[in-house]
Amino acid sequence: MKKSLFALAALGAFAGAASAQSSVTVYGVVDVGYLNQKATGAASNAAGTVAPSGQANSAIFGNSMEQTSRLGFKGTEDLGGGMIAFFTLETDMQPTNASMSSWQTRQGFGGIGKAGVGQFAFGTQYTPMFNQIAATDVGNTNNMPGSAVYPTTNSGNSVRTNGYGDASGVGGQSSGVTVRTQSTLSAQTAVMAGFKVAANYTLRNDTVTSGFSGTTANAKQNIVPITNNYSGWGLSADYTWQKLYVGVAYQAYKSNNEGQGPATTTSANSASTVLTPAPAAWTGSAGGTNTQDNQYYGAATYDFGILKGYLQYGNRKVTDIVNTGYYAKRTSQQIGVRSFMTPTIEGWALVGNGRYTSFGAGAPSAGFTAYQVGLNYYLSKRTNLYAIYGSNNGSASSVQVSTRLTGFAFGTRVTF
């Protein structure tokens, strides 16, 4: 009997030690509330409807205005000797929609780390530049109008036929930066003397061989290999000294696309002329189209005690790899402050400007300004009420009328 009790006790101790060495956490954000937006000129309203030369208004009980609603799972296992294995799986959530989620991969990666050295991971991950923006953005990368450096468009609630639209922006897309990339290897060092360095490398090469049986005199059976290649890299560094934080990042992603699938060909065609898609920036995690996308960012924050000051600068140029004179470019800068006015009330304000050069003959360009103010009232560490107002204003160019997008939201955010 004593041996049995001893065995059970030893088994229980072993099981307890094993469970202490590994853990899985369920986490998430539920952000819901009221959104009112007004667009004039060549902009879109909250329902995603384009208003090329007029105006559009929308009022929605929606979601993800202050922070993207999400559901995630993350875990670690102690491998001993200061080493750990870890993973993260995270999807968008739209709680006010008919479809709560299409299980978009916001993050999905696994890796190995060692205390005091650093870590590496494979999967769909945030880019180095976005990580620096997240660490230094005045508005904490919210999904409302008003940011010059991190512009997003929030539909609040998808009205598309599939009930879900990640391209609306609530999934984390921005014309200022590539937020995340698929098929990515990332690595970062531990913090050493206040410094930390991070890098990523993206690689996906897909080749499809398609054939065509001709029906005309000059057509014949062709076997045409079509290749779509997505690759790129990013690098960032940051330094923390007392209340000062400085971060910089650079990333370059290339998309080389011969086609998107089988195409009708003749003997005169080659793989490079079968189907060449129009250039597009690397906005979603899957990649861009026939472009070289170069982006860099620099920022600094300083905590003065009663408030925290922010200074940000961003630059992005997307060049057509077929015709390098055909490009789009965006530069931006903004300043702002964030402060706890009471132990439970936090406010922020920011203002920024920049210039946008669009694809097209003569590279037409226009200036823009942006500003945003917001308030948080914390009911607890995990729950707050918020109110946000912001505006993005673009001047007219040779190919576009002046634009103005304003938005107001109030709601509640619960984290778990």
N, C-alpha and C positions, 0 to 999 in steps of 0.2 A: 504494500500500500504506500509506504514511504517512497519507494522507488518510482511508483506511478505518479505521485504528487510532484516529486522532484523533476521527473521528465516533463510533466505538463508545465511546471513553472519555467523550466529551461526553454521549452518550445515557445511559451508566451513571451519570454524575454527576447528570444531570437526574432520572433515576429515583430515585436515592438521596435527592435533595433533596425530591422529591414524597412519597416514603414517610416522610421525617422530619417532614413537615408534617401528616400524618394518621396515626391509629392506631386499632386496634380491639382491645379486651381482652376475653378470656373470663374470668369470675370465678365464684365460687360458694362454697357452704358445704355440707359433708356432716356432719350431726350425728346420731349413732346411739348407742343404749345401752339401758339397762334403766329402766323406769318402773313404779312401784308407787303406786297411789292408792286412797284410801278416802274415801267420801262418806257422810255421814249427814244425814237430813232431806231437804228439798226441794232436792237438788243432783243432779248427774249424775256417773257414774263415767267412767273413761277410755275406755270403749267407747261413750260417748254415751247410755247407758241411764238414764232418769230414775228416781230412787228417791224418790217423794213423801213417804213417811213411815217409811222404814226405812233400810237402809244397802246400799251396793254397794262391792265390792272388785274391783280388777283389777290384774293384773301382766302387763306386755307388754315384749317386746323391740321398742322403737319408735324414733322419730326426733324431732328438733327440740325437745328439751327445753331446752337452753341457748340455742340460736339456730335460727331457722327454716332448714331446708335449702333451697337455692335454686340456680338456674343463671341467669347473666346475661351480657349482652353490652353493652359500652359503648364509645363511640368519640368521638374529637374530630378536627376538621380545622382547621388554622391558616389563617384567612382573610386574614391580614396586618393590620398596623396595630394589633396587640393584640386583634383579634377572633377568636373561634373559633365553630365550629358543633359541637354535641354531641348525643349521643343515649344512651338507656339502655333496654334491654329485659330484663325479669327475670321469671322464673316460679317458683312454688313447686315443690319436689321432695319426694317421700316415698319414700326409698330402701328402706324395709322393707315397702312395700305391694305388692300385685299390680300396681297401676297406679302407676308412678313419678310421673306428673304428668298433670293435665288441662290443663296450660298455662294456669294462672291468671295473670292479669296483676298481679303485685305492683307492678311499675313499668313504664311504657311511655311515653316522652316524648322530644321533641326540641326544641332551642332554640338561641339565639344568646347569646353572652356577650362582654364586653369587659373587658380587664384594667383594674383600678382603678375600674371603674364598677359592673358587676354583670351580671346575666343574666336572661333570661326563657325559659319553656318551655311547651309545650302537651302534654297527655296525662293518663294516670293517674299520680298523684303522691302522695307523703306530704303530709299537712296540716301547716301551720305549728305547730300544737300538738303533734303527734306528733314533729316534728323537735326541738322543745324538750325533750320527755320523753326522747327518745333521747340527747340531750346531757347530761341531768342525772339519769337514773334510776340508783338504787343497783344494781339487778340487771341493768342493761344490757338492759332489755325482754326478759328471758327468758320462756319459755312455761310456767313452773311456778307453782303456787299460792304465795301469800305476799306479793303486792304489793297495797297498798291503792290506790295511784294508777294502776297499770297492771294491772288484773286480767285474766288470760287463762285459758282452759280448753284444755288440751292432751290430745287423745285418744291421742296417741302413735302410734296406728296405726288407720286407718279400717277398720271392719268393715262399712261400708255396702255395699249391693249393687253400687254403681258403683266400689267400691274406692278412693274418694277423697272426702274431705269437707272443703272449705275452711272450712265453718262450725264445725269443731271448734276452731278457734282457732290452729292452727299456721300458718295463712296470715296471721296478724296481725290479729285482731279483739279488741276489748276493750269492755266496758261503760263504761269510764271515758273513752274518747276515740274520735273517728272517726279512724282511722289513715290512710286514703287515700281519694281521690275520683277518679272518672272525669271526663272532659270538663272539664279544669281548665287554666286559665292561671295560671302562677306567675311571680313576679318576686322578685329579691332584690338588695340592694346589695352591693358589695364592703365589706370591713371598713375602717372609717374611724375613726381614733382610738379603736379598741377597740369601736366600735358596728357592729352589722349589723341591717338591717331586711329582713323578708321578708313577702310577701303572696300570696294566691291568690284566684281567682274561679272558681266552678264554674257551668256553665250547660248544661242539656239540657232541651229542650222537645219532647215527642213527642205528636202528635195523630193519633188513629185515628178514621176515620169508619166506623161500623157501621150496618147496616140490619136491619130485622126485618119479615118478611111475616106479619101477624097471621092467626090462624085463628078468633078469637072475634069476636063482634059489635062489641065496643068497641075492637078492635085494628086497626091499619092499618100501612101501610109507613112506618117512621120512619127518617130519616137522622140519627143522633145522633153528633156529634163528641165524642170522649172524649179529654181532655188529661191527661197526666202531666208535671208540671213539677218539675225539680230545680234548685235554684240556691242559692248561698251564697258566703260570703267568709271569709277568715281573715287575721289579721295577727299578726306576732310581732316581737320586738326582743330583742337580747341585748347584753351588755357584758362584755368581758374586761379585767381589770386585774391584771397580774402573775398571782397564783395564785387570784384570785377570778373566778368566772363567775356572772352573773345573767341569767336568761331569763324572759320573760313571753310569753303568747300568748292570743289570743281568736279564736274562730271561731263562725259562725252559719250553719246550713244549713237550708233549708226544702224540704219535699217536699209538693207539692200534687197529689193523685191523685184524679181523678174515677172511674177504673176501670182494670181490667187487661186489658180486651178486650171483645168483643161481649157484649151482654146482652139478655135478653128485655124488651121494653118495650111500653107501650101509649101511646095519644095523650096520656094524662095525665102521662106521665113526662117529665122533662127530663134534660139531660146531668148535672146535679149530683145527681140522685137515682137514676140508673140503677144504679150500683154504686159505693158508697163504702167502700173497704177500711178495715179497722181500723188505728189508728195504730201505728206502729213506729219505733224510733229508727234513725238513720243509722249502722248498724254496718258493713255491707259498703260497698265503694267505689261500688256502683251507686246508693245512696241509701236514704232511709227511706220512710215512708208517712204522709202527712197529718200531719206534725209540724213544729214549729219547734224545732230542736236547737241550743241555745246552750251553749258550752263555754269555760272559761278555765282558765289554768294559770300558776303562778309557781314558780320554783325557784332555788336558789343552791347552788353547790359551792365548796369551798375546799380547796386542797391544802396540808396541813400538813407535807408531806415524808414522814413515816413512815406517814401515812394520809391519805385524802381524805374529807371530810365532805360529806353531802348533806342538803338540806332541800327538801321538795316539797309542793305543795298543788294539788288539782284540784277543779273544780266543773263539773257538767253538769246541765242541765235540758231535758227533752224534753216539749214541750207539744202536745196535740192541737189542730190549727188549727180544728176544727169546734166543740169544746167546750174552751175554755181552762182550765176548772176541772179537767180530766182531764190529769194530767201525771205524769211520773216524774222524780225528782231524786236526784243522788248527789254527796256532798261527801267529800273524803278528804284526809288529810295523813300524811306519813311522814318519818322521819329514818333515816339509815344511815351506815355507814362502809365503805370499801373500801381494802385495803392489800396491798402485796407484803411478805409476811413473810420471804421469801428471794428471791433473784433469779428463782426459777422457781415459787414457790408464792404464789398470790394468794387472798385470802379476802374475803368481804363478809358483812355482817349488816344487816338492816333491820327496823323495826317501824313499824306505822301503824294508823290507825283512821279511822272516818268514819261517815256515816249515809246510808241509802238510803230514799227514799220511792217507793213503787211505784204504778203505774197502779191506779185503783180508787176506789170510793166512800169518801169520808173520807180519801183519801190516806194509807193505812197506812204507817208508817215503822218502821225497825228499825236498830239500830247494828251495826257490824261491826268486827272487829280482824283484823290480818294480821301475819305475821312470816315471815322467810326467812333462811336461812344457806346459804353456798355456798363451795366451794373449786375453784380451777383449778390444775392442775399442768402447766406448759408444757414439752413435749418439744422444741419449737422455736418460732419466731415464728408458725408457721402451724398447729401441732398442739398440742392440750392434752387432758388428761383432766379430768373434772369430777365433782363430787358436789354435789347441791342438795337441801335439804329445806325445805318451806314449808307454811304453813297459813293458810286463810281461815275465819273463824268469824263467823256471823251470829246475832244474837239473834232471838227470836220476835217476830212482829207479830200483828195481828188476823187476817191472812189467810195466815200462813205460820209453820210451826214453826221452831225454831232449826236452824241448819245448820252443818256443819263439813266442810271439804274439805282433806285433807292429801295431800301427795305427796312421794315420794322418787325421785331419779333419779341414776344415774351412767352416764357414757358417754364418748365421744370426739368431738371436733369438729376437723375438718380444713377449712381455708380455702385457696382457690387463686385 
